[in-house]
Amino acid sequence: MYFGRFDHSIDSKGRISVPSQWRDRLLGDLRLVIAPFTVSGQRCLDAYPFAEWEILLERFAALPRFDTKAIKFQMGYLGRSHQCDIDQSGRILVPPQLRKHAGLVKDVVFVGVNTTFRLMEVGRFEKVVGEHDAEAALVREDGIFEGLGL
């Protein structure tokens, strides 16, 4: 499982180190799949260990082939994702089009989200966290996590 926040820098070629604690959890398979995503209006990247990506693909394959939402998911998510292998230095090379999507230029935050993790430009991450904290401060009775069953 992936959780927590780790701050890293991406170099001019698009290489970034994957947190060492997470590399250890990949169990020898150093393949990741990076996909474009958006959180609270802020563009970012989802990162899947290859085994988790295969689970997602199996679930996608079970959907009706000509379903409009499935086609949009296929084109917008699957079709723009890339396999990024972790090199001997523990880095991945994020393709230019995905760096552009997420606005990754220098400071990047890795955020664990259970079986996957996200890469966000630090300013975008801080905006999402700030909005979350503001919402949490306004909620008095139910709590912002009420109804999740946790």
C-alpha positions in Angstrom: 0.0 0.0 0.0 1.1 3.5 -0.8 0.5 6.4 1.5 2.1 9.6 2.6 3.7 12.6 0.9 7.2 12.7 -0.6 8.7 15.8 -2.2 11.1 15.4 -5.1 12.5 17.4 -8.0 12.2 16.5 -11.7 15.2 17.2 -13.9 15.2 19.0 -17.3 15.1 15.6 -19.1 12.0 14.6 -17.2 13.6 12.1 -14.8 12.4 11.9 -11.2 13.3 9.5 -8.4 10.5 7.3 -7.1 10.4 7.3 -3.2 12.7 4.5 -2.1 10.1 3.2 0.4 7.7 2.6 -2.5 10.4 1.0 -4.8 10.8 -1.6 -2.1 7.0 -2.4 -2.4 7.2 -3.1 -6.1 8.5 -6.6 -5.4 11.0 -6.7 -8.1 8.8 -5.5 -11.0 10.1 -2.1 -11.7 7.5 -1.2 -14.3 5.1 1.6 -13.7 2.3 3.0 -15.9 1.7 6.7 -15.7 -1.7 8.1 -16.7 -3.1 11.6 -16.8 -5.6 12.5 -14.1 -7.3 15.5 -12.5 -8.0 16.0 -8.8 -10.3 18.9 -7.7 -9.6 20.6 -11.0 -5.8 20.3 -10.7 -4.1 18.1 -13.4 -1.7 15.4 -12.1 -0.5 12.0 -13.0 -1.6 8.6 -11.6 1.2 6.0 -11.2 0.3 2.3 -11.2 2.6 -0.6 -10.4 2.3 -2.8 -13.4 0.3 -5.5 -11.5 -2.3 -2.9 -10.5 -2.4 -1.6 -14.1 -3.2 -5.1 -15.3 -6.1 -5.3 -12.9 -7.5 -2.1 -14.3 -7.1 -3.3 -17.8 -9.0 -6.5 -16.9 -11.8 -4.5 -15.4 -11.9 -2.3 -18.5 -12.0 -5.3 -20.8 -15.2 -6.4 -19.1 -17.0 -3.2 -20.1 -19.3 -3.0 -23.2 -17.0 -2.1 -26.1 -19.2 0.6 -27.6 -20.3 2.2 -24.4 -19.7 6.0 -24.6 -18.2 6.3 -21.2 -15.9 3.3 -21.8 -14.7 4.9 -25.1 -14.0 8.2 -23.3 -12.1 6.4 -20.6 -10.1 4.5 -23.3 -9.2 7.6 -25.2 -8.7 10.0 -22.3 -7.0 7.7 -19.8 -5.7 4.5 -21.3 -4.7 6.0 -24.6 -2.6 8.7 -23.1 -0.8 6.6 -20.5 2.8 5.3 -20.8 4.9 2.6 -19.3 7.8 4.1 -17.4 10.5 1.7 -16.1 12.4 2.5 -13.0 16.1 2.6 -13.8 19.1 1.5 -11.7 19.2 4.9 -10.0 15.5 4.6 -8.9 14.2 7.1 -11.4 11.5 7.1 -14.1 11.5 9.2 -17.2 8.1 11.0 -17.5 7.2 11.5 -21.1 7.0 15.2 -22.2 3.2 15.1 -22.9 2.5 13.8 -19.4 4.9 16.4 -17.8 3.0 19.1 -19.8 -0.4 17.7 -18.7 0.6 17.9 -15.0 2.7 21.0 -15.2 5.8 19.2 -13.9 8.7 21.5 -14.2 10.7 21.3 -11.0 9.1 20.5 -7.6 6.9 17.4 -7.6 4.9 15.8 -4.8 4.4 12.1 -4.7 1.2 11.2 -2.8 0.2 7.7 -1.9 -3.4 6.7 -2.7 -3.6 3.1 -1.5 -2.6 0.7 -4.4 -1.3 3.5 -6.6 0.3 6.9 -6.2 0.1 10.4 -7.7 2.6 12.9 -9.0 1.5 16.5 -8.6 3.3 19.8 -9.2 3.8 21.2 -5.6 1.6 24.3 -6.1 -1.3 22.3 -7.5 -1.0 19.9 -4.6 -1.0 22.7 -2.1 -4.1 24.1 -3.7 -6.0 20.8 -3.4 -4.9 20.4 0.2 -5.8 24.0 1.0 -9.3 23.5 -0.4 -9.7 20.2 1.5 -8.6 21.9 4.8 -11.0 24.8 4.2 -13.9 22.4 3.6 -13.0 20.4 6.7 -13.0 23.6 8.8 -16.5 24.4 7.6 -18.1 21.0 8.3 -19.3 20.7 11.9 -21.7 17.7 12.4 -21.2 15.1 9.7 -17.5 15.5 8.9 -16.2 15.5 5.4 -15.6 11.8 5.5 -19.0 10.8 6.8 -20.7 8.2 4.7 -17.4 6.6 3.5 -17.9 3.6 5.8 -14.4 3.8 7.2 
